[in-house]
């Protein structure tokens, strides 16, 4: 796995964890911010041929 792939998958995992914490805390604004960030990272991964699966996310 190259550095880009490893980095984008790590950023996706981190963002998913941040999104979970935002949901748990009830912070609707932060949920929206983290959801948008996650969607951007997933789009970037897709554009570069990085497979994002439940195991890597």
Residue pairs with C-beta under 8 A, 6 or more apart in sequence:
4 48
4 50
5 48
5 50
8 41
8 44
8 45
8 48
8 50
9 45
9 50
9 52
9 56
9 57
11 41
12 38
12 41
12 42
12 45
12 52
12 56
12 57
13 56
13 57
15 34
15 37
15 38
15 41
16 38
16 57
18 30
18 34
18 37
19 31
19 34
19 35
19 38
22 30
22 31
22 33
22 34
23 31
42 52
45 51
45 52
46 52
